[in-house]
Amino acid sequence: MTSAPTTRIPVSGLTKHIGALGKAREFGILIALALVVIAATVKNPAFLFSADGWRDLLLTPSILVLVAVGQAIVIITRNVDLSVGSVMGLSAYLTGSLFINVPALPIPVVVLIAVVFGALLGAINGALVAFARVPAMVITLGTLYAYRGINVMWAGSNRVNASDMPPEFLALGTGSILWIPILSIVAVVVLAVAAWYMRNTRGGREYYAIGSDPAAAELYGLRVTRRVLTAFILSGALAGLAGVFYAARYGSVSSQAGAGWELDAVGAAVIGGVAITGGVGSVWGAAIGAVLLMTINRALPILGIPDFWQRAVVGVLIIGAIVLDRVLAVRQRRRLIEARDQS
């Protein structure tokens, strides 16, 4: 009895070499993060050496880490999800509304409903991209406004307040275990699971193969449509989870919750070494990029830098990351061509 041959996912030499460069990028971002923290701490020691400073350093980036991890998975497939901010806002308002309208629902059930709701919104994006073959940027730009419009129509001028939600739920966004915020623990667990999946499973490797060369992946027999759809579902689910913790963290949800977070998520992924052209990067890098972005937003006012320049610094980081990706890719391609010609 002969067993069916197993299909191996091809990985080009270029992808392997750029993967190593991606790890170097992540290390560089860690150094940049350390420098920002050191500079802010020298200016104001309470930035790090205080109970609130240490707590905020861990807590502030946690929600963006959740969104950035999902965004990174989508970008690795050579797509982008511009609707995550709106999905997050809708999920946050849904969470608050459930506590108001169905107060008997247990907290875990509310969390599950919000995550499934986010996954369904992500599935709409993924189906339009994967089956209709419409560019992801066009589709998700449309759903960004569509989902936001639904939220505005649903919420109107109303808002969910902390008094409308159980104290036990609010503790998820503000409480700590052994001086580590609960929200930060959840973000790290989600990050670790996503990183393991992307690195060690066939599905994770297929995401990279599809992003490296979608046409070749299709010809090779990879389930491109299924993987793209799944990537958007994961992104939507994580945005839904982020919406839950947004409600718990801030205790107030309006129709504008999550506005602008989609750009922060894309920026975090790109700064963290996830190539906007797909196939390169890691969710660890996206998470580090998210921490760097949020830490910069906290540190620059302490350093006396005006708000305009705070946004300019983030823009320069994103542009620099894209240019660096392009330079490294071109340089590595030349080296591979030279090595092939010499052999």
Secondary structure as UniProt FT lines:
FT   HELIX           13..43
FT   HELIX           45..47
FT   HELIX           51..59
FT   TURN            60..61
FT   HELIX           62..76
FT   TURN            77..78
FT   TURN            82..83
FT   HELIX           84..101
FT   TURN            103..104
FT   HELIX           107..130
FT   TURN            131..132
FT   HELIX           136..155
FT   TURN            156..157
FT   HELIX           162..164
FT   HELIX           167..174
FT   STRAND          176..177
FT   TURN            178..179
FT   STRAND          180..181
FT   HELIX           182..200
FT   HELIX           202..212
FT   HELIX           214..220
FT   HELIX           224..250
FT   TURN            255..260
FT   HELIX           261..271
FT   TURN            272..273
FT   TURN            276..277
FT   HELIX           283..302
FT   TURN            303..304
FT   HELIX           307..342
//
